[in-house]
Structures are given as C-alpha cells and as structure tokens.
C-alpha cells in the first residue's frame, strides 16, 4: 500500500481523535504515553528479553501516534517537524565530531 495513503488515513484518525477527545485529554494521553515509554525503556535496558523488546516497540508506536496528535494541536506541518528533527540530528553530528567519531 502506498505510504501516502496510509499517512492520509492516519491524519484523518488523528483529526477525529482530537475533535472527539479534545486538546486537554490528548495532552494528558501524550504525557501518559511518554511516561509508559520511559518505563518500557528502563525495563528493556534492565532485562533485554523479547517480551520487553515487544513492550518497548509497542510504547514507541503509541508515542509516535501521540506525536502526530501533538503536531496537529500545535499546528505543525510534517515539514516543520522534520526540520526540527534535522536540527536535532545535526546536533548529534556535531557532538560526535567533538568526540572524534
């Protein structure tokens, strides 16, 4: 399936969720998902089992959905968000250069 079609469908779902649940509820949900991701990372770091790996992937996906919701709440386009990500990646590149990598 064409990824553009998938993204369009995902955007429709995100828009519906925002209309139905509202901004406050979605902000609370994003906070909850971020906390669950933190716990999943910690568990995976401590144990490194397949079950914890699956749980971590699940929480990553949940956070990814909530990032899409947050972008909509903030009025960010995908391009604007990608530009911010590129800035963050550039920071990593610069830190690596300082470390001699």
N, C-alpha and C positions, 0 to 999 in steps of 0.2 A: 504494500500500500504506500502511496506517496506520502512522505513525511509532512508536506504542506497541508494535505487534507487532515492528517492526524492533528497537527497544530491548530488548524481552524476549529476542529471539533473540540479540542481541549480548551481553546479560548471560549467557546460557547458555554462549556460546562463551568468554567471559572466565572464567567459573567453571571450565569444563573445562580451560582453559589453565593456570589457577592450580593446580588439582588435579594435572594431568599433569606440568607443568614445575617446580612448587614456587615458593616465595617467592623464594629466592636467585636462581634462574635468571631469574625475571621482573624482579627488581630490576636484575640485570645487563643484561637486554634493554632495560629502560626507560632506563638510563644510555646504552647504545649508541644507541638511537633519538634521545635528546636530543642526543648528540654529532653524529649524522648530520644532524639538523635544523640545528644550528649551522653545519655546513659548507655545507648547501644554502642557507641564508640568505646566507652570505658569497658563495657563487658567484653567486647571483641578484643580489645587490647590485652585484657587480663587472661582470656581463655583461648582465643583463636580456634574455635570449633566451627564446624559447618553450620550448626544451629545459630550461633552468634553472628556468623557471617550473613546468613539469610535475614536475621533480625536487623542487622545494620543496613543491608540493602533496602529492606522494607522502609526503614525510617528515612533513609536518603530519598527514596521516592516520595514519601509523604512530605518531606521538606521541599522537594522540588515543586510539588503541586502548590504548596503554600507560597513559595517564591513567586509563582505565576499569579497567585491571588494578590500578593503584596505589590507586584508590579502594576496590576490593574488599579489597586487602591491609590497608589502613588502617581498614576498616570504616566508610567514609564513605558516606552516602546521597547521591543526586543533589542533594537539597535542601540538605544541609550543604555540599556542594561549591559549589553555586550561590550560597549565602550568602557563602562566602569570595570567590567571583568578584565578587559585587556590592560587597563591601568594597573590592576592588582597583579596580573601575570608579569607585567613589566617590572613591578617592584620585586618580585621573586627573582627575575633575571638579574636585576641589579644587586640583590643580596648575594646571589650565587657568585657573581663576578667579584664581589668584595671578599668572598671566602676562597677565591681561587679555583672555583669549579668551572 
